[in-house]
Amino acid sequence: PKEFASQTPIFYYEVAVILIITVWFATFSEALSEAQAKARVDSLRSLEKEVSARKIVGEGKKEVIVTSTSLKPGDEVLVYVGEIIPRDGLVCEGKAFVDESMMTGESNPVFKDKDDHVIGGTRIASDKLRIEITAEVGRSFLDEMVSLIESATRPKTKNEIALTILLAGLSLIFLMVVGSLLFFANFLGYIADIAMLIALLVALMPTTIGGLLSAIGVAGITRIGRDNIVAKSGKGIEAAGDCDILILDKTGTITEGSRSANEFVPLQKYTERDVGQAAFAASIHDTTHEGKSIVHLAEEKRFIPPLIEKILTARKIEFSAETRFSGLEFMPNKRIALDTELQEEATSIHKFEDGNGEEAPRTNGPSRVSSMLSELEQRNEEVKILKGSVDAMLKFLTHVNEAELKWKAQEISKNGETPLLIAINSEGIGLVALKDNLKENIRQKLDEVHATGITTVMLTGDNQLTAQVIGKEANVDQVMAEAKPTDKLVRVEEEQSKGHVIGMVGDGTNDAPALAKANVGLAMNSGT
């Protein structure tokens, strides 16, 4: 033993550690990726577990704060605006808009009425609902999503399969070679040292190839990190090179994920300026992205209404699922006093008025809306400036050409936009076209993808009309509308069964199963 062990024992320990690290490093990246995926699944589960609920108990309908995990089917809960629905259920009472973007990926809130189904983990955007719980713990929509993610396994690429076969073949060959050396040594009368044969086998085994590939993957991760792309796995980078179909979610991936004012469309007798002024007034107290975009568009076009001081101090009319409109109301001749903050806001708004600034448009006299407000001021009549759903506001408008209004609203919808009706008291003024705009340079980026021979597919939960318009603007090859999370997963599996290598780009919880199943999953950093 002393003659054989020419080095100190520490040397052999060092060699053993190096060999172990070499073998371990080959699977380190994939193990890290799996650990991070498990952490994401656990965080997804916590969305439902950590929610508190207002349970209704007793004949007096008393509200008691409980955790969502303690709720059982048949229990009733109250959920107010801004709160999260604790578990899947049915609406017993109330009407409200529910933000389901986290689950469906679509930015538009969904209207819920009595007997409608609601999803646990979604948020009430307006009003309140009384909900009867229908799902048991572990059987909600969110749990189904988690189950889909856990069961979705990424198939190996052709390169990975070929490498696995090569490594298995080489390992078998070297094992036979070392075994045959022992046989020939005994046949020739030599004494073969088992320790040396094992050392030779370890040296010959192609474990370093796996380690080398992982090292290449880590280098790739570092390289794409310079472009603000965080890669979770080196194998994902390798598979990206073989990708021939790229599937993209619409909302938050191709589009910005929130609707913005795009155009003012006047009705008969009125002008774009009239609609812009009325829309500005109706939106001045609206803190949502849509409301701010309307004000911004009106300021860009210099469509500032008169009576700004009174509009700033007017009583806000809150949006509700029952009325489906919002705005403001005020008495023109009522005396007002602006505080310092409102005075500063009024001063900044006046800078955008017609005639101020180099880019201000030249107009001939006051607008029709300005004249209307002046007449109401002289008669000291109450002023209501409203914006809202076309169908909801048509019920109380008496001075409007209904045929013209419906035709113009339909034309806006054909362009993939959402019409918003603007009115003063009982008279319709015009429409605001809201649109979920494409992200900056997205068409150019997709053209670069097409140039590499990759087919692009857009999946969205939106209706067919909106999906086709956005798909055409973004120049994607194929469009699939009204797609649920399971539909996205099925589409990925179908394309993989045809031999394609799939890249999936998404940003919401609803995309998670498809992202986990695709050969390459690309999750957007910001979206819905």
Order of alpha helices (4+ residues) and beta strands (2+ residues): alpha-beta-beta-beta-beta-beta-alpha-beta-beta-beta-beta-alpha-alpha-alpha-alpha-alpha-beta-beta-alpha-alpha-alpha-beta-beta-alpha-alpha-beta-alpha-alpha-beta-beta-alpha-beta-alpha-beta-alpha-beta-alpha-beta
